[in-house]
Amino acid sequence: MRVVPASIRERAFVGTLLYVGSVVSIISALGAPLIPSIAERFDAGLGSAQWSLTATLLAGAVASPIVGRLGDGRHRRTVLLAVLAAVLLGCAMAALAGSLTVLVIGRALQGIGLALIPLTMAEARDALPPTRSVGVIAMLSVIAAVGVGIGYPITGLVAERADVAAAFWLGAAIMGLALLLAALVLSPARADVPRRPLDVVGAALIAGGLIGLLVALEKGPDWGWGSASTLGLLGVAAVLLAAWTRYELRVDAPLVDLRLTRHRAVLTANAAGFALGLAMYLAIALLTLFVQLPTNEGGMGASVLAASLMLVPLSICSFAASRLLPLAHRHLGARQIVPCGALAVGAGALLFALTADALWQAFAALGIVGLGLGFSFAALPGMIVAAVPRDETGSATGFYQVARYVGFSIGSGLSVTLVRALENAGASTPTAFRATLAVGAALCALTALTAWVLHGEELRGRDSNPDNLLQRQASCR
């Protein structure tokens, strides 16, 4: 029985999915520009306050494969609503927090919402005709970049005009609306889907491995990459993730069917998602930090709000590029889209590396980065969806999200590590920033080449026609 009339539900369905995806992405981005304010509020160091961002990304990475698998079952709507309720609770906890520990716990609950993106993709695939679902899945995939582009300016404005609690109360308000819309619009439980037990052992292994890996990557620049803490966590993570891989290949009902990653399209999407996620956060971290540096240190002396507004072009251009994906399919072919997108991201980073003397150049550079991310992130999930069975959509795209989140964390940490290393080697601060951006551009070029080679000739003929892609998606239903 439907919660609202079918005609109303159908008209509101796509808008609700996009709103849910946007809200969880915006809320995940609330913490980064607030780190100095959080440190001041709780009389803590910047390293401790950084956990307000680390906890969010960590929770999103750990929750994605688990929530993705639960959402592939008959209770997807229940899982969606439960996660949205957890995010709402996290916003309220962060707003009311009397200590940094409580705020970090609230931010971790907010991070679980990032695991909903694969479920919204799976819901779009199941509920929409193939000709419509392709575009919706493409838009949902770029929501992370769009959310950062919206969330950072909102946070910057709040940081200058109000306080930390106000930002999280705003998050609670927009999340409450998302929960209400989802409860009214999303499809009820599906009785036709067979019951499938949750792979608890697999969930525990990947959770432990990801926690060790991401904490080590996030704190490596502060602890030192050769420190016992960093190396110990990386070693534990490697053992747990290796054990998880071996276990998943043997269990009858795995958390993630790793055999699907042997498909060239799935492998391409995961590899490119990881590398572009790394490049995205490397560029965002470097540009926003550089423009805020005092002019006597070679920076531009911009305010937090001005630095946050730089991400608006990234958000707008990412969304615009996702809407142009069908046109790109017709004129470029699927094999060329991801390499072209990766090259555009690299071109944006290289543009600022070669100039870096005016604020407008940072806006232009992030706009170009947004175009590249929009094309690439819009195309990658479609490759996965076309290659996997319908009942594996949430799990497969959840694993893709994990690859992106690991890339995000490495990019954030790598930007700081490279700049410090170059400064210690005698380079000036502006030179260190430019050189690190050039490294990011080179990584994008390597990603473009890798995506071209991995995609392979065996897919070229079928994927070059978007109509064939739609037909293959329909056959998976």
N, C-alpha and C positions, 0 to 999 in steps of 0.2 A: 504494500500500500504506500503511495507516495505522500510525502509530507505536505507538498503544495501541489496545485494542479499541474498536469504534465506540460501544458503550453508555457506556463510561467517558468517552470523548472528548466525547460529546454532553452528558453531565451536567456536565462540567467546563468546557465551552466558554465559556459566558457569564461564569462566575466568573473565568476566566483573562483574558478581554478586560477586564473591569472592574478586575482586579488590576493588569494591565499599565498601563492608563490611570491608575490611582491612583498607582502607584509612580513613573511618570515625572513626574507633576504634583507629588508630594511632594518628589522629589529636586530639581526645578527651584526649589522654594520654600526649600530649605535655606540658600541663601546670604544672603538679605536680613537677617535678624536677626543673622547672624554678622559683618556688615561691620565693626563696631568691633573684634571679636576678631581678625579677619583683619588689620586695620590694625596692631593691637598686635603680633601674632605676627611680621609681616614688617617692622615698623618703617616703615610706609608711611602716607601721608595717607589720610583718608577718601575723597577723590576717586579715588585710585588703587585703594583696596580696593573701591570701587563697581563696578569692572569685573568683579568676581566675580559680580555680578547682571546687569550689562549684557551680558556675553558669553553668558550663558545664554539670555536673551530674544532676543538677536541671532541666535544659532545656530538657535533654534527657528523664528524667522520666516523665515530664509533657507532652512532645510532643508525646511519644510512643503510648498511647491509641488513641489520636486524629489522628495522621498520620496513625496508623494502620487501623482505621475505614475508613478514606478517601481512603486509598489504597485498601480496599476491594471493592470499586466501579469500575466504568467503566474507571476512569481516573488515574489508578495506575501509568502509565508512566509519566504523567504530574506531579503528586505529587512527584515522585522520583526526577525528574529533578528540580522541584522548591526547594526541600529541599537541593539538592546538590548545587544549586546556592546560597542558603542562607549560607551554610557552606563556600563556596568560598568567599562570601562577608565578613563573619566573620573572615576568615584568613587575608584578606586584611586590615580590620579594626584594628585587633590586631597588625599587623605589622606596621601600620602607626600611631597607637595610641599615642596621646600626653598627655594623662591622664589615670589614672587607671580606671576611669569610662568607658571610651571608650573601653579600652582593655577588661574589664569584659563583656561589651555588645557584643563585638566580640566573646569572648569565649562562651557566651550563644548561639549565632547563630551557632557556631561550634557544640555545644552540641545537637542541633536539629538533626544533622546527625545520632546520636545514635538511633533515632527512625526509621531509614531505615532498620535495621536488620530484623524486622518482615516482611517488604514488600519484601525484597529479598527472604525470605523463601516462602512467598506466591507466588511470581513470579516463583520460582523453582518448587513449587508444581503444578502450572497451566501449565507450559511450558514443563516440562520434564516427561518422563515415570516414573511410580512408582519405578521401579528398580534402576533408576538413581537419582531420587529426594531425596531418603532417605539419601544417602551419602552426597549430596550437602547440604541439610538442616543441617546435622550433622556438616559439616565443617563451615557453616555460624554461627552456634550456638557458636562455640569456638573462633570465630573471635575476640570477646572482649578480651579474655585472650591473644590471639596472638598479637593483636594490642598493648596492654599494654607492652608486652615483646619486641616489636619492637620500640614503641614510646618512652619508657623511655631511652634506650641507645642512640637513636638519639638525644633526648633532652639533655642528659648528655654530649654528645660530643659537641653539639652546645653551651651549657652553658660554657664549658671550652675553646672552640676555637673561638667563635663568640659572638653574642649578642641575645637578646630576639627576635628582629625583624627578624633575619635570620631564626629562627625556624619557625615562622609563614609564612614567604615567601616560605619556603620549603613546608609547608602544603598547601599553595595556589597553588603551582606548581603541586603537586600530585593530589590535588582535581580538578584542571582544567582538567587534563587528565581523571579523573573519570567521570566528567560531559560530556566530549566529547564522551567517549566510551558508556556511558549510552544512550546518544542521538542517537547514530548510531545503537546500538545493541538491545536495549530493545523493547518489543512488543508495537505496537500502541494501542490507546484507544480501548476498547472492547465494541462493541455496544450491545452484547447479555446480558450484566449485567444490571438488572433493577436499576433505579435511587433510591437512598436511602438518605433521608435527614440527615444532620449531627445533632446529639443530642447536641445542643448548651448549654442547661442547664446542662446536664451531664458533658460536657467538662469543663464548668466554675467551677462546684462543685469539680471535681477531681483535676483540676489545682490548685485551692485555697487550697484544703486539702493537696496535695503533697508538695506545696511550704511551707506551714506552718510546715509540718512534717519534711521535709528534712533540712530546715534552722535550726529548733530546734535541730535536731540530729547533724548537722555539727557544730553548735556554742555552743551546750550544754557544752562541756568541757571547753570552754573559759568563757562563761557567768555564769556557775554553773548550775547543774541540778535542783537545788531547787530555782533558781532565778525566778522572776516574768516574765521576758521575755521568758525564756524557757518554763515554765509551761503554760503561756498564749498562746504561739504558739501551743504547744501540744494540749491544750484544744480546740482551734479554729480548728485545723486539725482534731481532733476526731469528732467534730460536723459536719464539712463539709463532711468528708468521710462517716459518718453514714447517712447523708442526701443523699449523692450520691448513696449509696448502696440501700436505700429505693426507690429512684427515678428510678434507673436503672431496678429494679425488676417490676416496674409498667408501664414504658413507652413502646410504641409499637415498636419503633426503637431505642434501647439503644446504647450508645457508646460502651459498652462492655456487651455482654449477660452473666450476672453473673450466669444464670441458668446452663451454661456449666461447671462452676466450681464444680458443684455437682458430675460430673463424676470423678471417683476415679483417673483416669490417669491424668486428668487436675489438680485436687487438689494436687496430688503427685508432679507434675512438678512445680507448683507454690510454694509449701512449700519448696521443695528441692532447687529450684532456689534461693529463698530468703536466706535460711540458708547457701548455698554454696557461694553465693555472699558475704555474711557477712564474712565467713571464709576466702575467697580469699583476700579481702581487708585488713582484720585484719593481715593476714600473710605477705602480701606485705608491709604494713605500718611498722610493727614491725621489719621485717628483714632488710629493707632498712635503717631504722632509727638506728637500733642497730649497724650495721657494720660501720656507719659513726660517731658513738660516739668516742670521744677521748679515747686513750688507758688508760689515767689516770682516766677515768670514767667507765672503764670496757668494753669499746667497742673495735673496731678494727682499728679505725682511717682511714677508707677507703675513697677515694674520691667520689664525686658525680658520676663520670663516672663509677668507679668500682661498686658502689651500683646499678647503672642503668643496668650494664651488667649482674647482678645477675638474671635479669628477662628474659634473653635470654633462659636459660634452661626451664623456665616455658612456654615460647612461643613455643619452639620446641617440647617439650613433650606433650603439649596440642594438637597441630596439629597432631602429630604422633598417639596419642591415638584416636583421632576422626577418623583417617583412619583405625584403627583396630576395629572399632565398630562392623561391620558385623561378624568378627571372634569372638568377645566377645559374641555377640548374640547367635551364634551357640553353644559355649562351656559353657556359663554361664546361658543364658536365660535372658530375659528383666528384670525380677523381681530382679535379683541379680546385674545388672550393676550399678545402681545408688547407692545402699548401698556400693558396693565395691569401687566405685569412691570416695564416701564421706570418707570411711575409709582410702583411700590412701592420701587424703588431710590432714586428721588428723595425719597420720603417718609422713608426711613431716614436719608438724608443731612440732610434738613431738620430731622428730629427732633433730631438732635444739634446742629445749628447753632442751634436755638432754646433748647436746654437747656445742655448741655456743662458741668455742674457736679458730676456723679457718675459713677463708673466703670460702674455698672449701666446708665446711659443709653447708653454706648458699646456694651455688650453687646447691648442691645435694638436699637439703631440698626443694627448689623451683622447681627443676625438678620433684620430687615426687609429689608435690602439682599440678604441671602441668599435670601429668598423670591422677591424680584423677579428676581434672576439665575437662580434655579433654573427658574422658569417660562419666562423668555425664552430662556436658553441651551439648555433642553431642547427648545423648539419650533423654533428657527431651523434646525438641521441637517435636521430632518424636512421643512421646506419645500424645502430644496435637493435632498434625496434624491428627493422626489416629483416634482421638476421636471427632473432630468437623467437621461440614459441610464445604465445600470448601469456601463458601462466608463468613465464620467467621474466616478464617485462620489468616489474618492480625490482626484482633481485638483480638483474643485469644492469639496469640503469642506476641502481643503488651502488653497485660496485664501481661504476663509472664516476659517480659522485665522490666516492672515497678517493679515487685516483686524483680527482681535481682538488679535493681538500688537502691531500698530502702535498700536492704541488703548491697550493696556497701557502702552506706552512713553510715549506722549503724556500719559496720565493721571498717571504717576509724575513726569514732568518738569513738567507744568503745575501740579501741586499746590505744588511748591516755588517755581515762578516767581510764581504769584499771591500766595502768602503774603508773599514778599519784596517784591513790588511794593507791596502794601498797607501793609506795615510802613514802607517807604521813604516812602510818602505820608503817614505820620503815624499810622496806625492801631495800636492796641495789638496784641500777639501774639494774645490770645484773639479779638479782633475780626477780625483777618486770617484766622484759621482758620475762624471762623464764616462770614465772607463768602465764602470760597473754597468751603466746603461748599454754600452757597446757590447759587453758580454751577453746581456739579455738579448740584444738584436742578433748576435751570432747564434744563440740558442734557438731563436725563432727560425732562422734560416735552416738550422739542422732539423728542426721539427718539420718544416715544410718538405725537406728532402725525405725524411723518414716516413711521413704520411703518404707521400707519392709512391715510395717503394712498397710499403706495407699494403697499400690499397690493392696493388697488383693488377696485372692484365686480365686476370680471370673475372674481375668485377667491372672492368672498364666499359664493356659493351652494354651490360645490363643497367649500370648505374648512371650512364651518361644521359639517359632519358628519364625525367622525373615521373612520367606516366608509368614506366616500368617499376619504379620504386614504389609508387602507390599500389600497383597491382600486387607486388610481393608483400607489402604490408597487409593488404586485404586477405591474401592467402594464409597469413599467419593467424588470422582471427578465428 
